[in-house]
């Protein structure tokens, strides 16, 4: 299949040098690179956040409807200026 891609000039220059040195084509290098990336991504596990919960009963009843500003003030209450 034929397609068009845009790559940085410097990358194409380096790819051409490698292709000449290895007696192959830029097309072959691009295909090889794509195959490697696709194979690598197939074996990678998706990123998952670890569970960071803790035992408790949530916010104090007096803070359930508090604004972010009020919660922030409480969090930094004893940290001085």
Residue pairs with C-beta under 8 A, 6 or more apart in sequence:
5 30
7 15
12 26
15 26
15 29
15 30
16 26
18 29
19 25
19 26
19 28
19 29
59 66
63 70
63 71
63 74
